[in-house]
Amino acid sequence: MDVKQLIKGARLPEDTVSLCLRADLVAEYERVQAEHSKAQQAAGQSLAGSGGTVVALDERLAELREEMSGSMLTLTLRGLPSHRYQELIDQHPPRTTGEGVEPRDRLGFNADTFFPALARACTVAPDLDDEDWDALLGDDGKLTDAQVSKLCNTAYVLNRKDINLPF
């Protein structure tokens, strides 16, 4: 084994996060999906059946999937080199209260500022500028708390989770 070649071929871990920027469509899809399940159940229990309702709901679900696919933002994230990750932690020191470190910052950094900065630092594609990030994560951001958590958790895991080998 050539160690130099092995090190030269090393790659940081990557993952993708897909976010639907039309949460209203997601809510509608979930509502129609629940209605669809009820209609299927009713059709199975009825001698007359209600297949027409199921077919109509199938069509509506397909329409919604098509609309949602056009509003998906897929971000590619890559783990940071160890020194860069530590620099980011240093830039977001934990907050303190009269009783010590703020409970939310017990991991050693300001959780409110570190996680969004980490997600931004780890995102390698698409190329987003300050205006884009502000539109996503700013005070009037377009992402839900769950979407922000999904993005930030992915970035955190890329940097902190051990790499499990499949053999």
JONORRA-V422474 format. One record per backbone hydrogen bond with DSSP energy under -0.5 kcal/mol. NH is the residue of the N-H (numbers start at 1). CO is the residue of the C=O. If there is no record, write none. Layout:
{{NH	CO} {NH	CO}}
This chain:
{{3	1} {6	2} {7	3} {8	4} {9	5} {10	7} {15	77} {17	75} {19	17} {19	73} {21	19} {21	71} {25	22} {26	22} {27	23} {28	24} {29	25} {30	26} {31	27} {32	28} {33	29} {34	30} {35	31} {36	32} {37	33} {38	34} {39	35} {40	36} {41	37} {42	38} {43	39} {44	40} {45	41} {46	42} {53	50} {54	50} {55	51} {56	52} {57	53} {58	54} {59	55} {60	56} {61	57} {62	58} {63	59} {64	60} {65	61} {66	62} {67	63} {68	64} {69	65} {70	66} {71	68} {72	69} {73	19} {74	72} {75	17} {75	73} {76	125} {77	15} {77	75} {78	122} {79	13} {84	81} {85	81} {86	82} {87	83} {88	84} {89	85} {90	86} {91	87} {92	88} {92	89} {97	100} {100	97} {102	95} {105	102} {106	103} {108	105} {110	92} {111	109} {113	110} {114	110} {115	111} {117	113} {118	114} {119	115} {120	116} {121	117} {122	118} {123	119} {124	76} {125	76} {128	126} {133	129} {134	130} {135	131} {136	132} {137	133} {138	133} {138	134} {141	138} {142	135} {143	136} {148	144} {149	145} {150	146} {151	147} {152	148} {153	149} {154	150} {155	151} {156	152} {157	153} {158	154} {159	155} {159	156} {160	156} {161	157} {164	162}}
